[in-house]
Amino acid sequence: MSENRINVNALSEQLFGPYAEIRKASRARAADPQLQRDPLLGMDEHRERVLGQLGILVQQEAVQRAFPTEFGGKNDHGGSIAAFEELVAADPSLQIKAGVQWGLFAGAILHLGTEEHHKAWLPGAMNLDTPGAFAMPEIGHGSDVAAVGTTATYDEATDEFVIHTPFKAAWKEFLGNAALHGKAATVFAQLVTKGVNHGVHCFYVPIRDEQGNFLEGIGGEDDGLKGGLNGIDNGRLHFTNVRVPRTNLLNRYGNVDESGTYSSPIASPGRRFFTMLGTLVQGRVSLDGAATNASKIALQIAVTYGNQRRQFNSVSDTEETTLLDYQRHQRRLLTRLARTYASSFAHDGLLEKFDAVFSGREDSDTDRQDLETLAAALKPLSTWDALDTLQECREACGGAGFIAKNRFTQLYADLDVYVTFEGDNNVLLQLVGKRLLTDYAAEFRKLDTGAMALYVAKQV
Ligand SMILES: Cc1cc2nc3c(=O)[nH]c(=O)nc-3n(C[C@H](O)[C@H](O)[C@H](O)COP(=O)(O)OP(=O)(O)OC[C@H]3O[C@@H](n4cnc5c(N)ncnc54)[C@H](O)[C@@H]3O)c2cc1C
């Protein structure tokens, strides 16, 4: 009998994947009650608790991994994402607020900025002296961020950019850290110099003083209570002729010199913009892993319950049957278990690809495009799967599934918006479709008449 049993330890190791030790350490951290959610806290207290938890992550040196060694990091991009993904087990608000601070805000400084920017702003972003917002979407444009209305106009007379919100639909919207805690923001705006719009670029903009008051020209609103993730202070920001030095342009992919002349290593504005966005793909990668982790948590609970809970003495006069012996229960849970295994292994592949590109081991244009397509394909599938799995597991535990301490309902509420942010799922799948059709068309361009005839014959 025993040789037919699953080797649980071997399977667990497989599921931990290539970053097993980092994941185990991060899971141990997530098991610390001081990093977990207190379900009785209201929104205001929850926000403060999560800010405090970010401070604990800094003290425990849990957030430096992705950054350059000269700033105390390890240049370990894949490992950093693996560690962050595990924090979903403690509280998704903690995971996402950490993602805003170190993935998006500090990530924009790192990937879109150059050496001087790193020296000036990375230390504060890394050690949380400067909590920051990542200000991309606006009330009027969320998925289509190339169309944002905020402008950054170069003023030659003062060597400054003027950041301006021309109308209400151009207010920045939904930004983590914007409502309360953010002291600076990486703001995406249309760069205008000498009367020419060079497209969306990113600017480092201080927004609050040490006392937490908005700086001159900056205003905002608190998004207030949300459907989930209430440990994060999401909000809106707007700018009225806010002046920042010219050098606050994060200029890795586009620069303006003192005379106002624009230059870029990438000639096409469209390609330039997508290259900039591509450097921030880590958000999608980490949501894929975190959502898969949430599915694992749900299945762990529901499968355990199904193995122990007995109802109805259908096949025996003396013993009731365990739920997982019912075919209906197996079909509900084991299919989702299989899907979650698939998501977990697919995510390992995605993370390896991500690390290869960001470490520079394999970072050709094709590698980057493959990474972006993979991330755009997997994030929708795993985030939708997580909602489906959480709900089915909740029901599979009956009334117990609805009790808050058993976690399903809160995880569902928090994970709900994972299908929308870092690229709405439907929009991402359209990107994947576009890439597949482009590849398909390219294949056909290469085919000569003989190969085409062979292809048609095969189809027949
Ligand atoms: C809680 C929360 C936190 C966030 N945090 C941040 C943050 O910290 N920083 C930040 O920069 N952003 C943040 N965002 C913004 C987030 O990235 C956007 O909400 C997201 O990109 C979607 O934009 P939208 O909400 O305007 O939706 P829309 O773009 O208006 O989409 C609405 C619907 O229309 C569909 N749709 C849109 N375009 C098309 C199309 N071409 N074809 C077919 N269907 C289409 C979409 O699939 C979607 O279902 C956050 C959002 C939320 C809700």
The ligand as a Tripos MOL2 file, in Angstrom:
@<TRIPOS>MOLECULE
LIG
   53    58     1     0     0
SMALL
NO_CHARGES

@<TRIPOS>ATOM
      1 C1         -8.0120   49.3480   -4.8160 C.3       1 LIG1
      2 C2         -7.2150   49.8420   -5.9660 C.ar      1 LIG1
      3 C3         -5.8970   50.1730   -5.7960 C.ar      1 LIG1
      4 C4         -5.1310   50.6610   -6.8440 C.ar      1 LIG1
      5 N1         -3.8520   51.0700   -6.6090 N.ar      1 LIG1
      6 C5         -3.1750   51.7170   -7.5780 C.ar      1 LIG1
      7 C6         -1.9060   52.3200   -7.3000 C.ar      1 LIG1
      8 O1         -1.4120   52.2840   -6.1740 O.2       1 LIG1
      9 N2         -1.2610   52.9760   -8.2950 N.ar      1 LIG1
     10 C7         -1.7970   53.0250   -9.5520 C.ar      1 LIG1
     11 O2         -1.1520   53.5950  -10.4310 O.2       1 LIG1
     12 N3         -2.9940   52.4680   -9.8450 N.ar      1 LIG1
     13 C8         -3.7140   51.8360   -8.8910 C.ar      1 LIG1
     14 N4         -4.9640   51.3160   -9.1770 N.ar      1 LIG1
     15 C9         -5.5500   51.5450  -10.4990 C.3       1 LIG1
     16 C10        -5.7780   50.3160  -11.3460 C.3       1 LIG1
     17 O3         -4.5840   49.9270  -11.9510 O.3       1 LIG1
     18 C11        -6.8930   50.6260  -12.3480 C.3       1 LIG1
     19 O4         -8.0970   50.6030  -11.6290 O.3       1 LIG1
     20 C12        -6.9410   49.6400  -13.4840 C.3       1 LIG1
     21 O5         -5.8680   49.8120  -14.3460 O.3       1 LIG1
     22 C13        -8.2480   49.7120  -14.2950 C.3       1 LIG1
     23 O6         -8.5600   51.0130  -14.6650 O.3       1 LIG1
     24 P1        -10.0480   51.5690  -14.4040 P.3       1 LIG1
     25 O7        -10.3750   51.3070  -12.9710 O.co2     1 LIG1
     26 O8        -10.1120   52.9730  -14.8630 O.co2     1 LIG1
     27 O9        -10.9910   50.6570  -15.2790 O.3       1 LIG1
     28 P2        -11.4020   50.9130  -16.8050 P.3       1 LIG1
     29 O10       -10.1780   51.0600  -17.6380 O.co2     1 LIG1
     30 O11       -12.4220   51.9940  -16.8850 O.co2     1 LIG1
     31 O12       -12.0870   49.5270  -17.1340 O.3       1 LIG1
     32 C14       -13.4710   49.2470  -16.8030 C.3       1 LIG1
     33 C15       -13.8980   47.9900  -17.5590 C.3       1 LIG1
     34 O13       -13.8410   48.2370  -18.9560 O.3       1 LIG1
     35 C16       -13.1210   47.2220  -19.6130 C.3       1 LIG1
     36 N5        -12.3280   47.8020  -20.7290 N.ar      1 LIG1
     37 C17       -11.5030   48.8740  -20.7130 C.ar      1 LIG1
     38 N6        -10.9390   49.0570  -21.9110 N.ar      1 LIG1
     39 C18       -11.3940   48.0760  -22.7140 C.ar      1 LIG1
     40 C19       -11.1650   47.7010  -24.0660 C.ar      1 LIG1
     41 N7        -10.3070   48.3800  -24.8530 N.pl3     1 LIG1
     42 N8        -11.8070   46.6120  -24.5550 N.ar      1 LIG1
     43 C20       -12.6470   45.9210  -23.7780 C.ar      1 LIG1
     44 N9        -12.9010   46.2100  -22.4930 N.ar      1 LIG1
     45 C21       -12.2930   47.2700  -21.9600 C.ar      1 LIG1
     46 C22       -12.1830   46.6290  -18.5590 C.3       1 LIG1
     47 O14       -11.9270   45.2720  -18.8600 O.3       1 LIG1
     48 C23       -12.9810   46.7900  -17.2760 C.3       1 LIG1
     49 O15       -13.7680   45.6400  -17.0540 O.3       1 LIG1
     50 C24        -5.7180   50.7840   -8.1400 C.ar      1 LIG1
     51 C25        -7.0520   50.4160   -8.3270 C.ar      1 LIG1
     52 C26        -7.8100   49.9690   -7.2780 C.ar      1 LIG1
     53 C27        -9.2600   49.6480   -7.5160 C.3       1 LIG1
@<TRIPOS>BOND
     1     1     2 1
     2     2     3 ar
     3     2    52 ar
     4     3     4 ar
     5     4     5 ar
     6     4    50 ar
     7     5     6 ar
     8     6     7 ar
     9     6    13 1
    10     7     8 2
    11     7     9 ar
    12     9    10 ar
    13    10    11 2
    14    10    12 ar
    15    12    13 ar
    16    13    14 ar
    17    14    15 1
    18    14    50 ar
    19    15    16 1
    20    16    17 1
    21    16    18 1
    22    18    19 1
    23    18    20 1
    24    20    21 1
    25    20    22 1
    26    22    23 1
    27    23    24 1
    28    24    25 2
    29    24    26 1
    30    24    27 1
    31    27    28 1
    32    28    29 2
    33    28    30 1
    34    28    31 1
    35    31    32 1
    36    32    33 1
    37    33    34 1
    38    33    48 1
    39    34    35 1
    40    35    36 1
    41    35    46 1
    42    36    37 ar
    43    36    45 ar
    44    37    38 ar
    45    38    39 ar
    46    39    40 ar
    47    39    45 ar
    48    40    41 1
    49    40    42 ar
    50    42    43 ar
    51    43    44 ar
    52    44    45 ar
    53    46    47 1
    54    46    48 1
    55    48    49 1
    56    50    51 ar
    57    51    52 ar
    58    52    53 1
@<TRIPOS>SUBSTRUCTURE
     1 LIG1         1 GROUP 0 **** ****
